[in-house]
């Protein structure tokens, strides 16, 4: 049976599944129940100067019958006294010494405030700290959260302040509400971060009630932007993890966050460079028990792949993730319809005809029975037909490797070289 233990920047955990800093880690009662269920670690809900939360504060985006495809919140950091949280952290760590307890922190960008909270939290025996530079709402309006996380100089400076006194590993949690997350990731590394975590939530507004014209959610008829998470943000998070993992200047472990709902998602994040993952929305939807399937599924997957340790997954797909200019322009993919499986719903024909390259023909056989066929010489391999097809196996996308690979960068180099040579000849 594969070994699921991880070590993220010195923080050991029995498995890679951690709870993210969020409502499920608000109390000792919750974190202890999570550990009993099988979670390997938990990032305690962000501590700082307690605030007053509003109601209502959650909303969700449902899509095609799927509840909580996306999730929005305008909840802030802890609204409980610091002393109460610290007491419960101490009790939880004492009861579960082999599970990872990391505490999320957010204070004003002042050196003395970072020194004070780091010392107080570490005194109760935590395994690590996570600096919250990502929260996009409420706290940002007060100069904290993403307001700090969008400024590389502040990320570096505050990380350095925390590291001045920290005795445990420091993880910096990054905001996705920025043009290039690698810039702030590099700043965190420059400040001495032992690891980074990403992504925090994305600025969002779930919707507008067409009867009342109120935003969703709203507080007494007034709304505000919130933080977006859940399955809908996974592609954004996966890209940002990959961008940081392939950057040689970001040479610290990554804790992956963003839309992780099952073991497959976790495996993808680890293949793209994450050492472990953090989960929130899926727990809010289904409860702590989902970790059982995550552990079993990942363990079985590793066994099937004959992989002895989950750590062998980390970063294996990163070398395959490159810039567009390095892709082979001569590589060919074509679609082929399997008519013995096709149900003739014509979705592929409609999609190709209206939104792609008009290369799927509606034909009739000798008996007058209609069937669909791809004109392979006109197919550009865009995948749209296979994406809209409701039947597995009805459409195959066939790879036809090129004999003469040519990337855009190589092409441009040839063109540039030819142009230079031509100009030299003209000069002669």
Secondary structure as GFF3:
##gff-version 3
##sequence-region A 1 428
A	DSSP	beta_strand	6	8	.	.	.	ID=ss1
A	DSSP	beta_strand	11	13	.	.	.	ID=ss2
A	DSSP	beta_strand	17	19	.	.	.	ID=ss3
A	DSSP	three_ten_helix	23	25	.	.	.	ID=ss4
A	DSSP	alpha_helix	28	37	.	.	.	ID=ss5
A	DSSP	beta_strand	41	47	.	.	.	ID=ss6
A	DSSP	beta_strand	58	63	.	.	.	ID=ss7
A	DSSP	beta_strand	66	73	.	.	.	ID=ss8
A	DSSP	alpha_helix	82	95	.	.	.	ID=ss9
A	DSSP	beta_strand	100	105	.	.	.	ID=ss10
A	DSSP	alpha_helix	111	122	.	.	.	ID=ss11
A	DSSP	beta_strand	128	132	.	.	.	ID=ss12
A	DSSP	three_ten_helix	140	142	.	.	.	ID=ss13
A	DSSP	alpha_helix	146	149	.	.	.	ID=ss14
A	DSSP	alpha_helix	152	165	.	.	.	ID=ss15
A	DSSP	beta_strand	169	173	.	.	.	ID=ss16
A	DSSP	alpha_helix	181	190	.	.	.	ID=ss17
A	DSSP	beta_strand	195	198	.	.	.	ID=ss18
A	DSSP	beta_strand	202	204	.	.	.	ID=ss19
A	DSSP	beta_strand	207	208	.	.	.	ID=ss20
A	DSSP	beta_strand	215	216	.	.	.	ID=ss21
A	DSSP	beta_strand	226	229	.	.	.	ID=ss22
A	DSSP	three_ten_helix	231	233	.	.	.	ID=ss23
A	DSSP	alpha_helix	234	245	.	.	.	ID=ss24
A	DSSP	beta_strand	253	257	.	.	.	ID=ss25
A	DSSP	alpha_helix	263	271	.	.	.	ID=ss26
A	DSSP	beta_strand	274	279	.	.	.	ID=ss27
A	DSSP	alpha_helix	281	286	.	.	.	ID=ss28
A	DSSP	alpha_helix	290	304	.	.	.	ID=ss29
A	DSSP	three_ten_helix	310	313	.	.	.	ID=ss30
A	DSSP	three_ten_helix	318	320	.	.	.	ID=ss31
A	DSSP	three_ten_helix	324	326	.	.	.	ID=ss32
A	DSSP	beta_strand	332	337	.	.	.	ID=ss33
A	DSSP	alpha_helix	347	355	.	.	.	ID=ss34
A	DSSP	beta_strand	360	364	.	.	.	ID=ss35
A	DSSP	beta_strand	370	374	.	.	.	ID=ss36
A	DSSP	alpha_helix	384	388	.	.	.	ID=ss37
A	DSSP	beta_strand	395	400	.	.	.	ID=ss38
A	DSSP	alpha_helix	408	427	.	.	.	ID=ss39
###
